Amino acid sequence: MSAAIEHRLGVSPYRSVFLPIMTGIVAIAWTAMAAWSASPYGRYVNHDWTDLGLVTRLCAPMRGGDALLQALLYLVGWVLMTTAMMLPSAAPLLRVFSRLVGSRADAGRLLAFAVAGYLLVWLGFGVAAHLLSIALVFLAQHSLWLTFNGWTIGASLLFVAGLFQFSRLKYVCLDACGAPLGFVVARWRGRRPGLESFRLGVDHGMFCVGCCWALMLLLFALGTGSIGWMVALGGAMAFEKNSAWGRRFSKPLGGALVAGAGAIAVFNLAAQPFT
């Protein structure tokens, strides 16, 4: 870090409260998700693409206001889930940004804009995933084989996620996410502070989705309401992005996911009766 950048960062009044505020937001999101998943309405956040019979039953009453209500409940649950899982991995960037703008009177508003931009990108990903789930339901309704072989979806997701761990795009996005200081300084000029803060969050969210989308899709094979898998996958993605050992962890994880996909396929194919 150069002396000039250090001078620009200075000592932010937000430095002492940044971690408690961030921890509080994430803790509220985790608590809300845990309570929701355990409630009678937990089915609205627990989408499991491997159980297409269940998904079909969930989506069967979707007409008019019911469809809109269920879609809204899904999106609210998704925002809570991404806040709980992904916001902690953006903490290094937000901490750097808070130091950069901490002396400004509108620092809190600018940080809120950055967080909003980041979560908006993940919300867009959630909408795309929801549309994909609707497509899978349509396929299941017209394919008896797929309805009774939902394991193929889980195995396919594991296989795709494993292969992506070896892709060049994965490491380009990881490099961008793993250099928060350079990322912020390259995008902050302070001329249009609100817009620049929001775009900072959007840009970081796009790189974050770029390196984590395949692992995030695994939740739809494990059940999006599973708190244990949320913790495990959220921790893996945060480690990849922010740890010096993250890149060394990515390929072994990819190999394990591909092997897991193969094991699922072998187990299910062996269990099927010969015809």
Sequence and secondary structure as in RCSB ss.txt:
>XXXX:A:sequence
MSAAIEHRLGVSPYRSVFLPIMTGIVAIAWTAMAAWSASPYGRYVNHDWTDLGLVTRLCAPMRGGDALLQALLYL
VGWVLMTTAMMLPSAAPLLRVFSRLVGSRADAGRLLAFAVAGYLLVWLGFGVAAHLLSIALVFLAQHSLWLTFNG
WTIGASLLFVAGLFQFSRLKYVCLDACGAPLGFVVARWRGRRPGLESFRLGVDHGMFCVGCCWALMLLLFALGTG
SIGWMVALGGAMAFEKNSAWGRRFSKPLGGALVAGAGAIAVFNLAAQPFT
>XXXX:A:secstr
  HHHHHHH   TTHHHHHHHHHHHHHHHHHHHHHHHHSTTGGGT   TT HHHHHHHHTT  THHHHHHHHHHH
HHHHHHHHHHTGGGGHHHHHHHHHHHTTSTTHHHHHHHHHHHHHHHHHHHHHHHHHHHHHHHHHHHT HHHHH T
HHHHHHHHHHHHHHTTSHHHHHHHHHHT HHHHHHHH  SSSHHHHHHHHHHHHHHHHHHHHHHHHHTHHHH TT
 HHHHHHHHHHHHHHHHSTTHHHHHHHHHHHHHHHHHHHHHHHHHHS   
